[in-house]
Amino acid sequence: MATQEGVPLPQPLPADEKLAEFDSVPLFMKSLPEDAADDVAISALQSLAYEGTPDEIAQNFKEQGNDYFKGKRYREALGFYTQGVDAKPTDNAILEALLCNRAACNLELQNYGSVLRDCSKAISVNPKCSKAYYRSALALIALERYDEALDCCDRCLQFDQENKAVQTTREKAAKLKEAKERKERERQERIQQEQLKQERLRAAYKERNIIVVPVPDTVAQNPYEPHFDPEDPTNNTLILPVLFLYPQYATSDLISHFQEDTPFSAHLSAMFPPGAPQPEWDKKGEYVDGNLVVYGFTRRQRLLKIGKKMTLRDVCKAAKAKDGEPRDGLELKDGTLTFIVLPKGEEEQKWVEDFKKNRRPQNICETVPNGHTIDDGDRLGFKMSVQHKIFRTANAPRTAPDETEVAVAQAMIDLENSAPELKSELRPLQISAAREVDVRGGKKAIVIFVPVPQLKAFHKVQQRLTRELEKKFSDRHVVFVAQRRMLRKPTRTSRVQQKRPRSRTLTSVHEKILEDLVFPTEIVGKRTRVAVDGSKLLKVFLDSKDATSLEYKLDSFSSVYRRLTGKDVVFEFPVQAQD
């Protein structure tokens, strides 16, 4: 069509704009505008929902709720049913239906308490409301209240015997109740068996002069436990975990199943056979069967030299106190007996002299005012040497302590002796490793790795301990990190059946390292910046209240985290807004 006087004809609007125009029409609005109260058309449409009698209004909301319920939009349906109830209908049938339908929505949303309240109201309106009893039973089953669920079903079946849904629900509740009771019986049986087992073990310990030492909650539980030999029909032979300590190299070996009638020589010959490759920590090659001697120690610091042919049962008998003396025997710490293994000669003599020199007199029993015996955290009775201050955990280096580790351990012992107020807290603490890390600006930082079970105990004194150690190592910063262990992600060919714990994943360990580094301050935010080349930089924001005390160590935190994880990170304090 030709244009008149060169004026172009109006062009049709795009489809998107046409659809957008519908949003301004109240009937087609997807959501209410902010100024809905000022819109006359919207106010008129809203008022239509409340026109009519209470029964008509409630019926209207019920029908709208039914439509949303069919579409599985339970929260919207719940709102409509609630508005219907709030309309206060005079027809009990409508009120009953609204309450039952609202209970159905809450049942889908797992709001079981609300289900029971609505069903109770519905039953008060109509005592023979099968739906209310049925949905109450379903909610009670979900809450594992099976007796009450059975009671609901039985009450309903008294007047509605042919209700298949209620019959099925009752059968389900009865089966679940039986299963729960069976599990409870099995649990009680296990508890009784465990109590009987512990009583028999206590009697066996007493007979063998073994004294059980309580373990603090901060110490990890031993996965191996003493038990009776299943191959002994008389149940009179114990199998115990035994720890061999090698103080010369601050390392150890755990024999998880040491049968008490087995001689010590049998284990030594299997662990250190002549002609076999020496352990990597045995630098001098002295740990060879025939050149080793084993020592044990009792609770009252008596030293026992163990012969090759002696069994564990023989050692327990030798540990018995003489007539007229206080009770004595071997100590069972965390379910484990401990023995010292040394090469014959100079090392043996040096260790024995040190033990005799530093042990406390046997007739002294220190007590505190509340009557409890003082526990120095070291039942061996001698001062914890540098070698005993370093405890190699399962994932720590197996090599002999290096210069840094020895220096840190010695500094902790010196602080323990010079600060009486910290002595009780520092005495049981041990480190698993220590490493030096280069920091920007030519400085260095010392990373002290501690066993995970002792991390909470370290946190109690970490601020004071860090200050004192940084005074000792004036040119280096000191940080503490738990010696955590990561597990690989299981594959189809993995033989490991147990599910990998969340705490052993790479992500979790790296997050915990961050928290350990900045303790005692808190991480208040994180931001990851991805560059064009794909490289990532993690920004960690710390609590600004600790800015003055930690700002000088931020470079050390970044360098240590990069060394431990291979990831770049920047630590910052949020900028405080000025009033």
Secondary structure, 3 states (H helix, E strand, C coil): CCCECCECCCCCCCHHHHHHHHCCCHHHCCCCCCCHHHCHHHHHHHHHCCCCCHHHHHHHHHHHHHHHHHCCCHHHHHHHHHHHHHCCCCCHHHHHHHHHHHHHHHHHCCCHHHHHHHHHHHHHHCCCCHHHHHHHHHHHHHCCCHHHHHHHHHHHHHHCCCCHHHHHHHHHHHHHHHHHHHHHHHHHHHHHHHHHHHHHHHHHHHHCCEEEECCCCCCCCCCCCCEECCCCCCCCCEEEEEEEEECCCCEEEEEEEEECCCEHHHHHHHHCCCCCCCCCCCCCCCCCCCCEEEEEEECCCCEEEECCCCEHHHHHHHCCCCCCCCCCCEEEECCEEEEEEEECCHHHHHHHHHHHHHCCCCCCCCECCCCCECCCCCCCCCCCCHHHHECCCCCCCCCCCCHHHHHHHHHHHHHHHHCHHHHHHHCCCCECEEEEEEECCCEEEEEEEECHHHHHHHHHHHHHHHHHHHHHCCCEEEEEEECCCCCCCCCCCCCCCCCCCHHHCHHHHHHHHHHHHHCCCCEEEEEEEECCCCCEEEEEEECHHHHHHHHHHHHHHHHHHHHHHCCCEEEECCCCCCC
